[in-house]
Amino acid sequence: MEQYLYSIEELRASVEEGTRQIERGQYYTDEQVNWMLEQRNRQLA
């Protein structure tokens, strides 16, 4: 069974923050994001 770690409100706030970061030129490529998630998942495992 899949467990969601974030609520809809938290995800929406995260997306809005990400949008602000992109507007300021502080954004990551998909590869960087995937790499960071992979590292985080390894730490949690």
ModelCIF file with pLDDT and N, C-alpha, C, O atoms, coordinates in Angstrom:
data_MODEL
#
_entry.id   MODEL 
#
_entity.id                         1 
_entity.type                       polymer 
_entity.pdbx_number_of_molecules   1 
#
_entity_poly.entity_id                      1 
_entity_poly.type                           'polypeptide(L)' 
_entity_poly.nstd_linkage                   no 
_entity_poly.nstd_monomer                   no 
_entity_poly.pdbx_seq_one_letter_code       MEQYLYSIEELRASVEEGTRQIERGQYYTDEQVNWMLEQRNRQLA 
_entity_poly.pdbx_seq_one_letter_code_can   MEQYLYSIEELRASVEEGTRQIERGQYYTDEQVNWMLEQRNRQLA 
_entity_poly.pdbx_strand_id                 A 
#
loop_
_entity_poly_seq.entity_id 
_entity_poly_seq.num 
_entity_poly_seq.mon_id 
_entity_poly_seq.hetero 
1 1  MET n 
1 2  GLU n 
1 3  GLN n 
1 4  TYR n 
1 5  LEU n 
1 6  TYR n 
1 7  SER n 
1 8  ILE n 
1 9  GLU n 
1 10 GLU n 
1 11 LEU n 
1 12 ARG n 
1 13 ALA n 
1 14 SER n 
1 15 VAL n 
1 16 GLU n 
1 17 GLU n 
1 18 GLY n 
1 19 THR n 
1 20 ARG n 
1 21 GLN n 
1 22 ILE n 
1 23 GLU n 
1 24 ARG n 
1 25 GLY n 
1 26 GLN n 
1 27 TYR n 
1 28 TYR n 
1 29 THR n 
1 30 ASP n 
1 31 GLU n 
1 32 GLN n 
1 33 VAL n 
1 34 ASN n 
1 35 TRP n 
1 36 MET n 
1 37 LEU n 
1 38 GLU n 
1 39 GLN n 
1 40 ARG n 
1 41 ASN n 
1 42 ARG n 
1 43 GLN n 
1 44 LEU n 
1 45 ALA n 
#
_struct_asym.id          A 
_struct_asym.entity_id   1 
#
loop_
_ma_qa_metric.id 
_ma_qa_metric.mode 
_ma_qa_metric.name 
_ma_qa_metric.software_group_id 
_ma_qa_metric.type 
1 global pLDDT . pLDDT 
2 local  pLDDT . pLDDT 
#
_ma_qa_metric_global.metric_id      1 
_ma_qa_metric_global.metric_value   82.24 
_ma_qa_metric_global.model_id       1 
_ma_qa_metric_global.ordinal_id     1 
#
loop_
_ma_qa_metric_local.label_asym_id 
_ma_qa_metric_local.label_comp_id 
_ma_qa_metric_local.label_seq_id 
_ma_qa_metric_local.metric_id 
_ma_qa_metric_local.metric_value 
_ma_qa_metric_local.model_id 
_ma_qa_metric_local.ordinal_id 
A MET 1  2 53.00 1 1  
A GLU 2  2 63.00 1 2  
A GLN 3  2 68.00 1 3  
A TYR 4  2 69.00 1 4  
A LEU 5  2 76.00 1 5  
A TYR 6  2 75.00 1 6  
A SER 7  2 86.00 1 7  
A ILE 8  2 86.00 1 8  
A GLU 9  2 89.00 1 9  
A GLU 10 2 88.00 1 10 
A LEU 11 2 86.00 1 11 
A ARG 12 2 90.00 1 12 
A ALA 13 2 90.00 1 13 
A SER 14 2 87.00 1 14 
A VAL 15 2 88.00 1 15 
A GLU 16 2 89.00 1 16 
A GLU 17 2 85.00 1 17 
A GLY 18 2 80.00 1 18 
A THR 19 2 83.00 1 19 
A ARG 20 2 85.00 1 20 
A GLN 21 2 80.00 1 21 
A ILE 22 2 77.00 1 22 
A GLU 23 2 81.00 1 23 
A ARG 24 2 83.00 1 24 
A GLY 25 2 77.00 1 25 
A GLN 26 2 73.00 1 26 
A TYR 27 2 71.00 1 27 
A TYR 28 2 74.00 1 28 
A THR 29 2 78.00 1 29 
A ASP 30 2 83.00 1 30 
A GLU 31 2 86.00 1 31 
A GLN 32 2 85.00 1 32 
A VAL 33 2 85.00 1 33 
A ASN 34 2 88.00 1 34 
A TRP 35 2 91.00 1 35 
A MET 36 2 87.00 1 36 
A LEU 37 2 88.00 1 37 
A GLU 38 2 92.00 1 38 
A GLN 39 2 91.00 1 39 
A ARG 40 2 89.00 1 40 
A ASN 41 2 88.00 1 41 
A ARG 42 2 91.00 1 42 
A GLN 43 2 87.00 1 43 
A LEU 44 2 84.00 1 44 
A ALA 45 2 76.00 1 45 
#
loop_
_atom_site.group_PDB 
_atom_site.id 
_atom_site.type_symbol 
_atom_site.label_atom_id 
_atom_site.label_alt_id 
_atom_site.label_comp_id 
_atom_site.label_asym_id 
_atom_site.label_entity_id 
_atom_site.label_seq_id 
_atom_site.pdbx_PDB_ins_code 
_atom_site.Cartn_x 
_atom_site.Cartn_y 
_atom_site.Cartn_z 
_atom_site.occupancy 
_atom_site.B_iso_or_equiv 
_atom_site.pdbx_formal_charge 
_atom_site.auth_seq_id 
_atom_site.auth_comp_id 
_atom_site.auth_asym_id 
_atom_site.auth_atom_id 
_atom_site.pdbx_PDB_model_num 
ATOM 1   N N  . MET A 1 1  ? 0.848  -1.200 0.000   1.00 53.00 ? 1  MET A N  1 
ATOM 2   C CA . MET A 1 1  ? 0.000  0.000  0.000   1.00 53.00 ? 1  MET A CA 1 
ATOM 3   C C  . MET A 1 1  ? 0.876  1.239  0.000   1.00 53.00 ? 1  MET A C  1 
ATOM 4   O O  . MET A 1 1  ? 1.849  1.317  0.749   1.00 53.00 ? 1  MET A O  1 
ATOM 5   N N  . GLU A 1 2  ? 0.535  2.195  -0.828  1.00 63.00 ? 2  GLU A N  1 
ATOM 6   C CA . GLU A 1 2  ? 1.338  3.401  -0.957  1.00 63.00 ? 2  GLU A CA 1 
ATOM 7   C C  . GLU A 1 2  ? 0.967  4.392  0.137   1.00 63.00 ? 2  GLU A C  1 
ATOM 8   O O  . GLU A 1 2  ? -0.209 4.606  0.431   1.00 63.00 ? 2  GLU A O  1 
ATOM 9   N N  . GLN A 1 3  ? 1.981  4.985  0.728   1.00 68.00 ? 3  GLN A N  1 
ATOM 10  C CA . GLN A 1 3  ? 1.733  5.966  1.783   1.00 68.00 ? 3  GLN A CA 1 
ATOM 11  C C  . GLN A 1 3  ? 2.216  7.323  1.308   1.00 68.00 ? 3  GLN A C  1 
ATOM 12  O O  . GLN A 1 3  ? 3.342  7.460  0.830   1.00 68.00 ? 3  GLN A O  1 
ATOM 13  N N  . TYR A 1 4  ? 1.357  8.328  1.442   1.00 69.00 ? 4  TYR A N  1 
ATOM 14  C CA . TYR A 1 4  ? 1.718  9.666  1.004   1.00 69.00 ? 4  TYR A CA 1 
ATOM 15  C C  . TYR A 1 4  ? 2.317  10.431 2.173   1.00 69.00 ? 4  TYR A C  1 
ATOM 16  O O  . TYR A 1 4  ? 1.745  10.487 3.261   1.00 69.00 ? 4  TYR A O  1 
ATOM 17  N N  . LEU A 1 5  ? 3.490  11.022 1.924   1.00 76.00 ? 5  LEU A N  1 
ATOM 18  C CA . LEU A 1 5  ? 4.194  11.722 2.995   1.00 76.00 ? 5  LEU A CA 1 
ATOM 19  C C  . LEU A 1 5  ? 3.769  13.187 3.095   1.00 76.00 ? 5  LEU A C  1 
ATOM 20  O O  . LEU A 1 5  ? 4.003  13.839 4.112   1.00 76.00 ? 5  LEU A O  1 
ATOM 21  N N  . TYR A 1 6  ? 3.144  13.699 2.033   1.00 75.00 ? 6  TYR A N  1 
ATOM 22  C CA . TYR A 1 6  ? 2.792  15.114 2.014   1.00 75.00 ? 6  TYR A CA 1 
ATOM 23  C C  . TYR A 1 6  ? 1.309  15.285 1.733   1.00 75.00 ? 6  TYR A C  1 
ATOM 24  O O  . TYR A 1 6  ? 0.699  14.502 1.005   1.00 75.00 ? 6  TYR A O  1 
ATOM 25  N N  . SER A 1 7  ? 0.747  16.323 2.326   1.00 86.00 ? 7  SER A N  1 
ATOM 26  C CA . SER A 1 7  ? -0.645 16.658 2.047   1.00 86.00 ? 7  SER A CA 1 
ATOM 27  C C  . SER A 1 7  ? -0.713 17.480 0.762   1.00 86.00 ? 7  SER A C  1 
ATOM 28  O O  . SER A 1 7  ? 0.304  17.984 0.285   1.00 86.00 ? 7  SER A O  1 
ATOM 29  N N  . ILE A 1 8  ? -1.901 17.609 0.213   1.00 86.00 ? 8  ILE A N  1 
ATOM 30  C CA . ILE A 1 8  ? -2.102 18.409 -0.998  1.00 86.00 ? 8  ILE A CA 1 
ATOM 31  C C  . ILE A 1 8  ? -1.622 19.841 -0.764  1.00 86.00 ? 8  ILE A C  1 
ATOM 32  O O  . ILE A 1 8  ? -1.000 20.439 -1.642  1.00 86.00 ? 8  ILE A O  1 
ATOM 33  N N  . GLU A 1 9  ? -1.910 20.394 0.419   1.00 89.00 ? 9  GLU A N  1 
ATOM 34  C CA . GLU A 1 9  ? -1.510 21.767 0.721   1.00 89.00 ? 9  GLU A CA 1 
ATOM 35  C C  . GLU A 1 9  ? 0.008  21.909 0.722   1.00 89.00 ? 9  GLU A C  1 
ATOM 36  O O  . GLU A 1 9  ? 0.551  22.884 0.203   1.00 89.00 ? 9  GLU A O  1 
ATOM 37  N N  . GLU A 1 10 ? 0.693  20.910 1.318   1.00 88.00 ? 10 GLU A N  1 
ATOM 38  C CA . GLU A 1 10 ? 2.156  20.964 1.358   1.00 88.00 ? 10 GLU A CA 1 
ATOM 39  C C  . GLU A 1 10 ? 2.750  20.875 -0.048  1.00 88.00 ? 10 GLU A C  1 
ATOM 40  O O  . GLU A 1 10 ? 3.698  21.586 -0.381  1.00 88.00 ? 10 GLU A O  1 
ATOM 41  N N  . LEU A 1 11 ? 2.178  19.992 -0.865  1.00 86.00 ? 11 LEU A N  1 
ATOM 42  C CA . LEU A 1 11 ? 2.676  19.853 -2.232  1.00 86.00 ? 11 LEU A CA 1 
ATOM 43  C C  . LEU A 1 11 ? 2.451  21.132 -3.018  1.00 86.00 ? 11 LEU A C  1 
ATOM 44  O O  . LEU A 1 11 ? 3.322  21.556 -3.778  1.00 86.00 ? 11 LEU A O  1 
ATOM 45  N N  . ARG A 1 12 ? 1.282  21.754 -2.841  1.00 90.00 ? 12 ARG A N  1 
ATOM 46  C CA . ARG A 1 12 ? 0.974  22.992 -3.557  1.00 90.00 ? 12 ARG A CA 1 
ATOM 47  C C  . ARG A 1 12 ? 1.950  24.094 -3.137  1.00 90.00 ? 12 ARG A C  1 
ATOM 48  O O  . ARG A 1 12 ? 2.447  24.838 -3.982  1.00 90.00 ? 12 ARG A O  1 
ATOM 49  N N  . ALA A 1 13 ? 2.224  24.199 -1.833  1.00 90.00 ? 13 ALA A N  1 
ATOM 50  C CA . ALA A 1 13 ? 3.165  25.202 -1.336  1.00 90.00 ? 13 ALA A CA 1 
ATOM 51  C C  . ALA A 1 13 ? 4.554  24.946 -1.899  1.00 90.00 ? 13 ALA A C  1 
ATOM 52  O O  . ALA A 1 13 ? 5.274  25.883 -2.242  1.00 90.00 ? 13 ALA A O  1 
ATOM 53  N N  . SER A 1 14 ? 4.929  23.670 -1.993  1.00 87.00 ? 14 SER A N  1 
ATOM 54  C CA . SER A 1 14 ? 6.236  23.304 -2.529  1.00 87.00 ? 14 SER A CA 1 
ATOM 55  C C  . SER A 1 14 ? 6.345  23.705 -3.997  1.00 87.00 ? 14 SER A C  1 
ATOM 56  O O  . SER A 1 14 ? 7.374  24.225 -4.427  1.00 87.00 ? 14 SER A O  1 
ATOM 57  N N  . VAL A 1 15 ? 5.293  23.466 -4.757  1.00 88.00 ? 15 VAL A N  1 
ATOM 58  C CA . VAL A 1 15 ? 5.293  23.834 -6.175  1.00 88.00 ? 15 VAL A CA 1 
ATOM 59  C C  . VAL A 1 15 ? 5.383  25.345 -6.320  1.00 88.00 ? 15 VAL A C  1 
ATOM 60  O O  . VAL A 1 15 ? 6.110  25.847 -7.177  1.00 88.00 ? 15 VAL A O  1 
ATOM 61  N N  . GLU A 1 16 ? 4.644  26.076 -5.482  1.00 89.00 ? 16 GLU A N  1 
ATOM 62  C CA . GLU A 1 16 ? 4.675  27.538 -5.550  1.00 89.00 ? 16 GLU A CA 1 
ATOM 63  C C  . GLU A 1 16 ? 6.062  28.054 -5.199  1.00 89.00 ? 16 GLU A C  1 
ATOM 64  O O  . GLU A 1 16 ? 6.555  28.987 -5.833  1.00 89.00 ? 16 GLU A O  1 
ATOM 65  N N  . GLU A 1 17 ? 6.697  27.458 -4.196  1.00 85.00 ? 17 GLU A N  1 
ATOM 66  C CA . GLU A 1 17 ? 8.060  27.848 -3.824  1.00 85.00 ? 17 GLU A CA 1 
ATOM 67  C C  . GLU A 1 17 ? 9.018  27.530 -4.965  1.00 85.00 ? 17 GLU A C  1 
ATOM 68  O O  . GLU A 1 17 ? 9.898  28.332 -5.277  1.00 85.00 ? 17 GLU A O  1 
ATOM 69  N N  . GLY A 1 18 ? 8.854  26.365 -5.591  1.00 80.00 ? 18 GLY A N  1 
ATOM 70  C CA . GLY A 1 18 ? 9.689  25.994 -6.729  1.00 80.00 ? 18 GLY A CA 1 
ATOM 71  C C  . GLY A 1 18 ? 9.536  26.985 -7.869  1.00 80.00 ? 18 GLY A C  1 
ATOM 72  O O  . GLY A 1 18 ? 10.514 27.335 -8.529  1.00 80.00 ? 18 GLY A O  1 
ATOM 73  N N  . THR A 1 19 ? 8.311  27.437 -8.101  1.00 83.00 ? 19 THR A N  1 
ATOM 74  C CA . THR A 1 19 ? 8.058  28.421 -9.157  1.00 83.00 ? 19 THR A CA 1 
ATOM 75  C C  . THR A 1 19 ? 8.786  29.723 -8.852  1.00 83.00 ? 19 THR A C  1 
ATOM 76  O O  . THR A 1 19 ? 9.369  30.337 -9.746  1.00 83.00 ? 19 THR A O  1 
ATOM 77  N N  . ARG A 1 20 ? 8.753  30.146 -7.590  1.00 85.00 ? 20 ARG A N  1 
ATOM 78  C CA . ARG A 1 20 ? 9.468  31.367 -7.207  1.00 85.00 ? 20 ARG A CA 1 
ATOM 79  C C  . ARG A 1 20 ? 10.970 31.206 -7.408  1.00 85.00 ? 20 ARG A C  1 
ATOM 80  O O  . ARG A 1 20 ? 11.639 32.138 -7.855  1.00 85.00 ? 20 ARG A O  1 
ATOM 81  N N  . GLN A 1 21 ? 11.502 30.033 -7.082  1.00 80.00 ? 21 GLN A N  1 
ATOM 82  C CA . GLN A 1 21 ? 12.932 29.789 -7.257  1.00 80.00 ? 21 GLN A CA 1 
ATOM 83  C C  . GLN A 1 21 ? 13.315 29.843 -8.735  1.00 80.00 ? 21 GLN A C  1 
ATOM 84  O O  . GLN A 1 21 ? 14.353 30.399 -9.093  1.00 80.00 ? 21 GLN A O  1 
ATOM 85  N N  . ILE A 1 22 ? 12.475 29.263 -9.585  1.00 77.00 ? 22 ILE A N  1 
ATOM 86  C CA . ILE A 1 22 ? 12.732 29.295 -11.024 1.00 77.00 ? 22 ILE A CA 1 
ATOM 87  C C  . ILE A 1 22 ? 12.750 30.740 -11.512 1.00 77.00 ? 22 ILE A C  1 
ATOM 88  O O  . ILE A 1 22 ? 13.600 31.114 -12.319 1.00 77.00 ? 22 ILE A O  1 
ATOM 89  N N  . GLU A 1 23 ? 11.812 31.552 -11.022 1.00 81.00 ? 23 GLU A N  1 
ATOM 90  C CA . GLU A 1 23 ? 11.752 32.947 -11.441 1.00 81.00 ? 23 GLU A CA 1 
ATOM 91  C C  . GLU A 1 23 ? 13.010 33.697 -11.019 1.00 81.00 ? 23 GLU A C  1 
ATOM 92  O O  . GLU A 1 23 ? 13.421 34.647 -11.686 1.00 81.00 ? 23 GLU A O  1 
ATOM 93  N N  . ARG A 1 24 ? 13.622 33.276 -9.917  1.00 83.00 ? 24 ARG A N  1 
ATOM 94  C CA . ARG A 1 24 ? 14.865 33.902 -9.446  1.00 83.00 ? 24 ARG A CA 1 
ATOM 95  C C  . ARG A 1 24 ? 16.093 33.244 -10.066 1.00 83.00 ? 24 ARG A C  1 
ATOM 96  O O  . ARG A 1 24 ? 17.221 33.643 -9.774  1.00 83.00 ? 24 ARG A O  1 
ATOM 97  N N  . GLY A 1 25 ? 15.885 32.237 -10.921 1.00 77.00 ? 25 GLY A N  1 
ATOM 98  C CA . GLY A 1 25 ? 17.001 31.579 -11.576 1.00 77.00 ? 25 GLY A CA 1 
ATOM 99  C C  . GLY A 1 25 ? 17.657 30.516 -10.721 1.00 77.00 ? 25 GLY A C  1 
ATOM 100 O O  . GLY A 1 25 ? 18.755 30.057 -11.039 1.00 77.00 ? 25 GLY A O  1 
ATOM 101 N N  . GLN A 1 26 ? 17.000 30.115 -9.634  1.00 73.00 ? 26 GLN A N  1 
ATOM 102 C CA . GLN A 1 26 ? 17.554 29.075 -8.772  1.00 73.00 ? 26 GLN A CA 1 
ATOM 103 C C  . GLN A 1 26 ? 16.738 27.814 -8.985  1.00 73.00 ? 26 GLN A C  1 
ATOM 104 O O  . GLN A 1 26 ? 15.798 27.544 -8.237  1.00 73.00 ? 26 GLN A O  1 
ATOM 105 N N  . TYR A 1 27 ? 17.089 27.048 -9.991  1.00 71.00 ? 27 TYR A N  1 
ATOM 106 C CA . TYR A 1 27 ? 16.331 25.839 -10.247 1.00 71.00 ? 27 TYR A CA 1 
ATOM 107 C C  . TYR A 1 27 ? 17.270 24.714 -10.646 1.00 71.00 ? 27 TYR A C  1 
ATOM 108 O O  . TYR A 1 27 ? 18.411 24.941 -11.051 1.00 71.00 ? 27 TYR A O  1 
ATOM 109 N N  . TYR A 1 28 ? 16.764 23.505 -10.523 1.00 74.00 ? 28 TYR A N  1 
ATOM 110 C CA . TYR A 1 28 ? 17.551 22.317 -10.817 1.00 74.00 ? 28 TYR A CA 1 
ATOM 111 C C  . TYR A 1 28 ? 17.000 21.620 -12.048 1.00 74.00 ? 28 TYR A C  1 
ATOM 112 O O  . TYR A 1 28 ? 15.814 21.724 -12.360 1.00 74.00 ? 28 TYR A O  1 
ATOM 113 N N  . THR A 1 29 ? 17.873 20.912 -12.739 1.00 78.00 ? 29 THR A N  1 
ATOM 114 C CA . THR A 1 29 ? 17.410 20.086 -13.853 1.00 78.00 ? 29 THR A CA 1 
ATOM 115 C C  . THR A 1 29 ? 16.762 18.829 -13.297 1.00 78.00 ? 29 THR A C  1 
ATOM 116 O O  . THR A 1 29 ? 16.930 18.506 -12.121 1.00 78.00 ? 29 THR A O  1 
ATOM 117 N N  . ASP A 1 30 ? 16.023 18.121 -14.137 1.00 83.00 ? 30 ASP A N  1 
ATOM 118 C CA . ASP A 1 30 ? 15.391 16.863 -13.725 1.00 83.00 ? 30 ASP A CA 1 
ATOM 119 C C  . ASP A 1 30 ? 16.450 15.875 -13.236 1.00 83.00 ? 30 ASP A C  1 
ATOM 120 O O  . ASP A 1 30 ? 16.229 15.144 -12.270 1.00 83.00 ? 30 ASP A O  1 
ATOM 121 N N  . GLU A 1 31 ? 17.598 15.860 -13.909 1.00 86.00 ? 31 GLU A N  1 
ATOM 122 C CA . GLU A 1 31 ? 18.659 14.931 -13.515 1.00 86.00 ? 31 GLU A CA 1 
ATOM 123 C C  . GLU A 1 31 ? 19.143 15.247 -12.104 1.00 86.00 ? 31 GLU A C  1 
ATOM 124 O O  . GLU A 1 31 ? 19.358 14.339 -11.301 1.00 86.00 ? 31 GLU A O  1 
ATOM 125 N N  . GLN A 1 32 ? 19.313 16.524 -11.803 1.00 85.00 ? 32 GLN A N  1 
ATOM 126 C CA . GLN A 1 32 ? 19.773 16.906 -10.466 1.00 85.00 ? 32 GLN A CA 1 
ATOM 127 C C  . GLN A 1 32 ? 18.742 16.541 -9.413  1.00 85.00 ? 32 GLN A C  1 
ATOM 128 O O  . GLN A 1 32 ? 19.086 16.037 -8.343  1.00 85.00 ? 32 GLN A O  1 
ATOM 129 N N  . VAL A 1 33 ? 17.475 16.796 -9.717  1.00 85.00 ? 33 VAL A N  1 
ATOM 130 C CA . VAL A 1 33 ? 16.407 16.475 -8.770  1.00 85.00 ? 33 VAL A CA 1 
ATOM 131 C C  . VAL A 1 33 ? 16.351 14.976 -8.526  1.00 85.00 ? 33 VAL A C  1 
ATOM 132 O O  . VAL A 1 33 ? 16.252 14.531 -7.382  1.00 85.00 ? 33 VAL A O  1 
ATOM 133 N N  . ASN A 1 34 ? 16.414 14.197 -9.599  1.00 88.00 ? 34 ASN A N  1 
ATOM 134 C CA . ASN A 1 34 ? 16.376 12.742 -9.455  1.00 88.00 ? 34 ASN A CA 1 
ATOM 135 C C  . ASN A 1 34 ? 17.559 12.246 -8.635  1.00 88.00 ? 34 ASN A C  1 
ATOM 136 O O  . ASN A 1 34 ? 17.417 11.337 -7.817  1.00 88.00 ? 34 ASN A O  1 
ATOM 137 N N  . TRP A 1 35 ? 18.735 12.847 -8.855  1.00 91.00 ? 35 TRP A N  1 
ATOM 138 C CA . TRP A 1 35 ? 19.926 12.447 -8.111  1.00 91.00 ? 35 TRP A CA 1 
ATOM 139 C C  . TRP A 1 35 ? 19.746 12.769 -6.627  1.00 91.00 ? 35 TRP A C  1 
ATOM 140 O O  . TRP A 1 35 ? 20.082 11.956 -5.765  1.00 91.00 ? 35 TRP A O  1 
ATOM 141 N N  . MET A 1 36 ? 19.218 13.949 -6.337  1.00 87.00 ? 36 MET A N  1 
ATOM 142 C CA . MET A 1 36 ? 19.016 14.337 -4.939  1.00 87.00 ? 36 MET A CA 1 
ATOM 143 C C  . MET A 1 36 ? 17.995 13.423 -4.257  1.00 87.00 ? 36 MET A C  1 
ATOM 144 O O  . MET A 1 36 ? 18.185 13.025 -3.108  1.00 87.00 ? 36 MET A O  1 
ATOM 145 N N  . LEU A 1 37 ? 16.925 13.097 -4.958  1.00 88.00 ? 37 LEU A N  1 
ATOM 146 C CA . LEU A 1 37 ? 15.928 12.192 -4.394  1.00 88.00 ? 37 LEU A CA 1 
ATOM 147 C C  . LEU A 1 37 ? 16.531 10.820 -4.145  1.00 88.00 ? 37 LEU A C  1 
ATOM 148 O O  . LEU A 1 37 ? 16.242 10.177 -3.136  1.00 88.00 ? 37 LEU A O  1 
ATOM 149 N N  . GLU A 1 38 ? 17.361 10.383 -5.058  1.00 92.00 ? 38 GLU A N  1 
ATOM 150 C CA . GLU A 1 38 ? 18.012 9.074  -4.914  1.00 92.00 ? 38 GLU A CA 1 
ATOM 151 C C  . GLU A 1 38 ? 18.911 9.079  -3.679  1.00 92.00 ? 38 GLU A C  1 
ATOM 152 O O  . GLU A 1 38 ? 18.899 8.127  -2.898  1.00 92.00 ? 38 GLU A O  1 
ATOM 153 N N  . GLN A 1 39 ? 19.689 10.144 -3.500  1.00 91.00 ? 39 GLN A N  1 
ATOM 154 C CA . GLN A 1 39 ? 20.563 10.230 -2.329  1.00 91.00 ? 39 GLN A CA 1 
ATOM 155 C C  . GLN A 1 39 ? 19.737 10.235 -1.052  1.00 91.00 ? 39 GLN A C  1 
ATOM 156 O O  . GLN A 1 39 ? 20.085 9.570  -0.076  1.00 91.00 ? 39 GLN A O  1 
ATOM 157 N N  . ARG A 1 40 ? 18.637 10.990 -1.063  1.00 89.00 ? 40 ARG A N  1 
ATOM 158 C CA . ARG A 1 40 ? 17.777 11.087 0.128   1.00 89.00 ? 40 ARG A CA 1 
ATOM 159 C C  . ARG A 1 40 ? 17.153 9.740  0.444   1.00 89.00 ? 40 ARG A C  1 
ATOM 160 O O  . ARG A 1 40 ? 17.080 9.345  1.608   1.00 89.00 ? 40 ARG A O  1 
ATOM 161 N N  . ASN A 1 41 ? 16.703 9.033  -0.584  1.00 88.00 ? 41 ASN A N  1 
ATOM 162 C CA . ASN A 1 41 ? 16.090 7.723  -0.371  1.00 88.00 ? 41 ASN A CA 1 
ATOM 163 C C  . ASN A 1 41 ? 17.098 6.742  0.191   1.00 88.00 ? 41 ASN A C  1 
ATOM 164 O O  . ASN A 1 41 ? 16.752 5.903  1.022   1.00 88.00 ? 41 ASN A O  1 
ATOM 165 N N  . ARG A 1 42 ? 18.346 6.838  -0.253  1.00 91.00 ? 42 ARG A N  1 
ATOM 166 C CA . ARG A 1 42 ? 19.389 5.962  0.268   1.00 91.00 ? 42 ARG A CA 1 
ATOM 167 C C  . ARG A 1 42 ? 19.651 6.233  1.736   1.00 91.00 ? 42 ARG A C  1 
ATOM 168 O O  . ARG A 1 42 ? 19.900 5.309  2.510   1.00 91.00 ? 42 ARG A O  1 
ATOM 169 N N  . GLN A 1 43 ? 19.595 7.508  2.122   1.00 87.00 ? 43 GLN A N  1 
ATOM 170 C CA . GLN A 1 43 ? 19.816 7.867  3.524   1.00 87.00 ? 43 GLN A CA 1 
ATOM 171 C C  . GLN A 1 43 ? 18.674 7.347  4.397   1.00 87.00 ? 43 GLN A C  1 
ATOM 172 O O  . GLN A 1 43 ? 18.893 6.945  5.540   1.00 87.00 ? 43 GLN A O  1 
ATOM 173 N N  . LEU A 1 44 ? 17.465 7.359  3.858   1.00 84.00 ? 44 LEU A N  1 
ATOM 174 C CA . LEU A 1 44 ? 16.293 6.921  4.633   1.00 84.00 ? 44 LEU A CA 1 
ATOM 175 C C  . LEU A 1 44 ? 16.229 5.402  4.740   1.00 84.00 ? 44 LEU A C  1 
ATOM 176 O O  . LEU A 1 44 ? 15.650 4.870  5.687   1.00 84.00 ? 44 LEU A O  1 
ATOM 177 N N  . ALA A 1 45 ? 16.815 4.711  3.785   1.00 76.00 ? 45 ALA A N  1 
ATOM 178 C CA . ALA A 1 45 ? 16.710 3.252  3.745   1.00 76.00 ? 45 ALA A CA 1 
ATOM 179 C C  . ALA A 1 45 ? 17.493 2.607  4.886   1.00 76.00 ? 45 ALA A C  1 
ATOM 180 O O  . ALA A 1 45 ? 17.514 1.382  5.005   1.00 76.00 ? 45 ALA A O  1 
#
